Amino acid sequence: MPEQSCDSAYAADFGALAPAEHLAAIERLCAAMEAADKAGCYPLLTVERPWSVHNPVLTGEFASPGAIDWYLCREFGRLAPAGARISVSPGRAALDLHDPALAAAVDELSWDLRRKKLFLFGPERMALSIDRLQHYTGTAAESFQRYVLLTNYAWHVEEFRAALPGVTGPDSDDRQMPAWHYSQPGRAGVTMINIGVGPSNAKTITDHLAVLRPDLVLMIGHCAGLRNHQEIGDLVLATAYLRDDRVLDDVLPLNVPVVSNYTLNSLLLEELTGRGRRPRMGIVYTTGNRNWELQLASVGERLRLSRAVAVDMESATVAANGFRYRIPTATLLAVSDKPLHGQPKLNTEAQEFYADTRRQHVAIAISVTERVRHLYPGGLPATDLRSPDEPLLGQ
């Protein structure tokens, strides 16, 4: 195939444009990024902010901008009224994913945590993660919506598909983490992914989801209740997490606190209260050991000291990676067993529990994403996820 030339470029000085001209200019910026990408280049985006004293110019390259076009348009729309000058030009020739140089390009040891979220990921990492998402979920990156639900169970997927018309799914039945998408204009719909069980899977999927800049990731699953007054079927909202999953310890030290997004938790609490459900808020202990109760002598003291209310295998991992990648996260768990109180997870009782709880569990999650879409179209408040010296887009 002959090499294509990278000759697409466009600049918009919003300080010189009338407000009525902003939308057309934003659309041309996005089109220029797409054109550079199709020509085999990484689109190079430069944002000049004359009002900023410390960070007047922000730059970054992208891969597959169509996968995040909704996010790009939203960010440009925020910059335009302030009078920013935004330009797109062809950057470097895109690296083939088989090139040995890819390994160094995606290494997070060189990652700058202070970069604005718009520029957080390099283009090589974007390209690799977008390909991995296709591999694991069986769906293209362009299908993913900005509100993402993670689950461990096909039952939840069945309820999701029953609740929302026109849901599309994976291209085959053998995908490791099949994804299903309820698509809406501007990617304002909902995606559900069955990630399977365990913190390794939770890290894998959130590593790659992050490049799509979702507005929220909500883990819905089951947990072991640890309190006397909890009942099977009660719902748990995590306020914070005790990380015993181990998979992120090298990149996020255990002394870094990780909590759920406050606004998202508040909306979940309102939804539960409105439905007459009894929620329990508290610390969720996430372990990589499914049979943790068989080593209770070593685990029990940590549970007591932490005041944890539940044990699961994914929530802290999802929240920790959300913290790293600045994605608002929360956890909605249903108590399926109480191994410390003579109610272990046994087959007959478990099947009855799943049948009784799964529909409302999914309905609550979908309803909350709808509320977020209406109340926070620009994204959930997430100042707690920013670094102290991160250049804010508007400052």
C-alpha positions in Angstrom: 0.0 0.0 0.0 1.5 3.4 -0.9 2.3 5.7 2.0 -0.3 8.4 2.5 0.7 12.0 3.1 -0.1 13.7 6.3 -1.3 17.1 5.0 -4.4 17.8 7.2 -4.2 20.8 9.5 -6.6 23.3 10.9 -6.5 26.1 13.5 -9.3 27.9 15.3 -8.8 31.2 17.2 -11.9 31.3 19.3 -11.0 34.7 20.6 -11.6 36.0 17.1 -14.7 34.0 16.3 -18.2 34.9 17.1 -20.0 32.4 19.4 -22.3 31.4 16.5 -19.2 30.2 14.7 -17.8 28.0 17.5 -19.7 24.8 16.7 -18.6 24.7 13.1 -15.0 25.4 14.2 -15.1 22.5 16.7 -16.5 20.2 14.1 -13.6 21.1 11.7 -11.1 20.5 14.5 -12.4 17.0 15.1 -12.5 16.4 11.3 -8.9 17.5 11.0 -7.9 15.0 13.7 -9.8 12.2 11.9 -8.1 13.2 8.6 -4.6 13.1 10.1 -5.4 9.7 11.7 -6.6 8.3 8.3 -3.5 9.5 6.7 -1.4 7.4 9.0 -0.3 10.1 11.4 -0.9 10.8 15.1 -3.0 14.0 15.1 -1.1 16.6 17.1 -3.3 18.9 19.1 -2.1 22.2 20.5 -4.2 24.3 22.9 -3.0 27.9 23.5 -4.6 29.5 26.6 -3.7 33.2 26.8 -5.3 33.5 30.2 -3.0 30.9 31.8 0.0 32.1 33.7 1.7 28.8 34.4 0.5 26.5 31.5 -0.4 28.7 28.5 0.3 25.9 26.0 -0.8 22.3 26.2 0.1 19.7 23.5 -0.4 16.0 22.8 -0.8 13.4 20.1 -3.7 11.0 19.7 -4.6 7.7 18.0 -8.0 6.8 16.7 -9.6 10.2 17.7 -13.0 8.9 16.5 -13.1 6.6 19.6 -13.3 9.7 21.8 -14.8 12.3 19.5 -17.6 13.0 22.0 -15.0 13.8 24.6 -12.9 16.0 22.3 -16.0 18.0 21.2 -16.9 18.5 24.8 -13.4 19.7 25.8 -13.2 22.0 22.8 -16.6 23.4 23.7 -15.3 24.3 27.1 -12.2 26.0 25.8 -14.0 28.0 23.0 -15.9 30.6 25.2 -12.7 31.4 27.0 -11.0 32.4 23.8 -8.5 29.6 23.4 -6.6 29.0 20.2 -6.7 25.3 19.2 -4.8 23.8 16.3 -4.6 20.4 14.8 -1.7 19.3 12.6 -0.2 15.9 11.5 2.1 14.6 14.2 4.5 11.6 13.9 3.8 8.7 11.6 1.7 6.2 13.5 3.7 3.3 15.0 2.8 -0.2 13.8 1.6 -2.2 16.8 4.1 -4.9 15.8 7.0 -2.5 16.1 9.4 -3.4 19.0 9.5 0.3 19.8 5.9 0.0 21.1 7.1 -1.5 24.4 9.0 1.6 25.5 6.3 3.9 24.2 3.5 2.4 26.4 5.7 2.0 29.5 3.9 3.9 32.3 7.2 4.6 34.1 7.5 7.6 31.8 3.9 8.6 32.4 3.3 12.2 33.6 0.5 12.2 36.2 0.3 16.0 36.1 -0.9 16.1 32.5 -4.4 17.3 31.8 -6.7 14.3 31.3 -7.3 15.2 27.7 -3.6 14.6 27.1 -3.0 11.9 29.7 -2.3 9.0 27.3 0.2 8.8 24.5 -1.0 7.7 21.1 0.8 4.4 21.3 -1.0 3.5 24.5 -4.3 4.6 23.0 -3.8 2.4 20.0 -2.8 -0.6 22.0 -5.7 -0.3 24.5 -8.3 0.2 21.7 -7.1 -3.0 20.1 -7.1 -4.8 23.4 -10.7 -3.7 24.1 -11.7 -5.2 20.8 -9.9 -8.4 21.7 -11.4 -8.8 25.2 -14.9 -7.4 24.7 -15.6 -8.3 21.0 -16.8 -4.7 20.3 -15.2 -1.7 18.7 -14.0 1.2 20.8 -16.5 3.5 19.0 -19.4 1.4 20.5 -18.4 2.2 24.1 -20.7 4.7 25.8 -19.5 7.2 28.4 -21.3 5.5 31.3 -19.9 2.0 32.0 -21.2 -0.7 34.3 -18.9 -3.7 35.3 -20.3 -7.0 36.5 -19.2 -10.6 37.1 -22.3 -12.3 36.0 -24.1 -13.1 32.8 -27.4 -12.7 34.8 -26.8 -9.0 35.0 -26.1 -8.8 31.3 -29.4 -10.6 30.6 -31.3 -8.1 32.7 -29.4 -5.2 31.1 -30.4 -6.4 27.6 -34.0 -6.9 28.7 -34.2 -3.5 30.3 -32.9 -1.5 27.3 -34.0 -1.9 23.7 -31.6 -2.2 20.9 -28.6 -3.2 22.9 -25.7 -4.5 20.7 -23.1 -7.0 21.8 -19.9 -8.8 20.9 -19.0 -10.2 17.5 -18.7 -13.7 18.9 -19.6 -15.8 21.9 -16.1 -16.6 23.0 -14.9 -13.2 24.2 -13.3 -13.1 27.6 -15.1 -10.0 28.8 -18.1 -9.5 26.5 -19.5 -6.0 26.3 -23.0 -4.8 25.6 -23.9 -1.2 24.5 -27.1 0.8 24.8 -26.0 3.5 22.3 -27.3 7.1 22.5 -26.2 10.2 20.6 -22.9 11.7 21.9 -22.1 8.3 23.5 -24.5 9.2 26.2 -25.8 5.7 26.6 -24.7 2.9 28.9 -22.2 0.0 28.4 -22.1 -3.1 30.5 -19.1 -5.4 30.5 -19.0 -8.9 32.1 -15.4 -8.8 33.4 -15.4 -12.2 35.1 -14.1 -12.7 38.6 -11.0 -11.3 40.3 -8.8 -8.2 40.6 -6.6 -9.2 37.6 -9.5 -9.0 35.3 -10.7 -5.7 36.9 -7.3 -4.2 36.3 -7.0 -5.4 32.8 -10.3 -3.9 31.7 -9.9 -0.6 33.5 -6.4 -0.2 32.1 -7.8 -0.1 28.6 -11.2 1.5 29.3 -9.4 4.5 30.6 -8.2 5.7 27.2 -11.8 6.2 26.2 -12.3 8.8 29.0 -15.6 7.4 30.4 -17.6 9.7 32.6 -18.1 7.0 35.2 -17.4 3.3 36.0 -19.8 1.6 38.4 -19.0 -1.9 39.7 -22.2 -3.9 40.4 -21.6 -7.3 41.9 -22.0 -9.4 45.0 -20.1 -9.4 48.3 -19.9 -11.2 51.6 -21.5 -9.2 54.4 -19.5 -8.8 57.6 -22.0 -7.2 60.0 -24.6 -9.0 62.2 -27.5 -6.8 61.2 -26.9 -7.2 57.4 -29.3 -9.5 55.6 -28.9 -11.5 52.4 -29.9 -9.1 49.5 -28.9 -5.9 51.3 -27.0 -3.4 49.2 -23.6 -2.0 50.0 -22.2 1.3 48.9 -18.4 1.5 49.3 -17.2 4.8 50.9 -13.6 3.6 50.8 -11.6 0.5 50.2 -9.1 -1.8 51.9 -6.9 -3.0 49.2 -5.8 -6.6 49.6 -6.0 -7.3 45.9 -2.2 -6.8 45.3 -2.3 -6.1 41.6 -1.7 -2.4 41.7 0.6 -2.2 44.8 3.7 -1.4 42.6 2.1 1.6 40.9 -0.1 2.9 43.6 1.2 2.6 47.1 -1.1 1.2 49.8 -0.8 4.4 51.8 -2.6 6.4 49.0 -6.3 6.6 50.1 -8.9 5.6 47.5 -12.5 6.5 47.9 -15.7 6.4 45.8 -16.8 9.4 44.0 -18.9 11.4 46.4 -21.5 12.7 44.0 -22.0 9.3 42.4 -22.4 7.7 45.8 -24.9 10.4 46.8 -27.0 9.7 43.8 -26.9 6.0 44.4 -27.9 6.5 48.0 -30.9 8.7 46.9 -31.9 6.0 44.4 -31.8 3.3 47.0 -33.7 5.3 49.6 -36.3 6.2 47.0 -36.9 2.5 46.3 -37.2 1.6 50.0 -34.0 -0.4 49.9 -31.8 -0.6 53.0 -28.3 0.5 52.0 -25.1 0.0 54.1 -22.3 2.4 53.5 -18.7 1.6 54.6 -15.4 0.2 53.7 -15.2 -2.7 51.3 -12.3 -5.1 51.6 -11.1 -6.4 48.2 -9.1 -9.6 48.2 -7.5 -11.7 45.5 -8.3 -14.8 47.4 -11.8 -16.2 46.7 -11.5 -18.5 49.7 -10.4 -15.9 52.2 -12.6 -17.3 54.9 -10.3 -20.4 54.9 -7.5 -18.2 56.1 -9.6 -16.2 58.6 -6.9 -16.3 61.3 -4.7 -14.1 59.1 -7.4 -12.0 57.5 -9.7 -11.5 60.5 -7.6 -8.9 62.3 -7.4 -6.7 59.2 -11.1 -6.9 58.8 -11.7 -5.9 62.4 -9.3 -3.0 62.4 -10.6 -1.7 59.1 -14.3 -1.7 60.2 -15.0 -3.2 56.8 -18.7 -4.0 56.0 -18.2 -6.3 53.1 -15.6 -8.4 51.1 -15.4 -8.7 47.4 -12.8 -9.3 44.7 -12.9 -6.3 42.3 -14.2 -3.1 43.8 -10.9 -1.7 45.2 -9.1 -2.6 42.0 -11.6 -0.7 39.9 -11.5 2.3 42.3 -7.7 2.3 42.4 -7.3 2.3 38.7 -10.1 4.9 38.4 -8.0 7.1 40.8 -4.9 6.6 38.7 -6.6 7.4 35.5 -9.0 10.1 36.9 -12.2 8.3 36.3 -15.1 8.7 38.8 -16.0 5.3 40.2 -18.3 3.8 42.7 -19.5 0.3 43.9 -23.0 -1.1 44.3 -22.8 -4.6 45.8 -25.5 -7.0 47.0 -24.8 -9.2 50.0 -24.9 -12.8 48.8 -23.5 -14.6 51.8 -22.3 -14.1 55.4 -19.6 -16.7 56.0 -18.8 -15.3 59.5 -22.4 -15.7 60.6 -23.2 -19.3 59.5 -24.5 -18.2 56.1 -21.8 -19.3 53.5 -22.4 -19.2 49.8 -24.1 -22.5 49.0 -25.4 -23.5 45.6 -29.2 -23.7 46.3 -29.4 -20.5 48.3 -27.1 -18.6 45.9 -29.3 -19.5 42.9 -32.4 -18.2 44.7 -30.6 -15.0 45.7 -29.4 -14.3 42.1 -32.9 -14.9 40.8 -34.5 -12.5 43.4 -32.0 -9.6 43.2 -30.5 -9.3 39.8 -33.3 -7.3 38.1 -33.5 -4.5 40.7 -29.7 -4.4 41.0 -29.4 -3.6 37.3 -32.4 -1.3 37.3 -30.8 0.8 40.1 -27.5 1.1 38.2 -29.2 2.1 34.9 -31.4 4.7 36.7 -28.4 6.3 38.3 -26.6 6.6 35.1 -29.6 8.4 33.6 -29.6 10.8 36.5 -25.9 11.5 36.0 -26.5 12.1 32.3 -29.2 14.7 33.0 -27.6 16.4 36.0 -23.9 16.3 34.9 -23.7 16.3 31.1 -20.2 17.8 31.4 -19.0 15.0 33.7 -19.2 14.3 37.4 -17.4 16.6 39.8 -14.0 14.9 40.3 -11.6 17.5 41.8 -10.3 14.8 44.2 -8.8 13.0 41.2 -6.6 15.8 40.1 -2.9 16.1 41.0 -2.0 19.3 43.1 0.1 20.7 40.2 -2.1 19.5 37.3 -2.8 22.3 34.7 -6.6 22.7 34.7 -8.0 23.1 31.2 -9.6 26.4 32.1 -6.8 27.9 34.1 
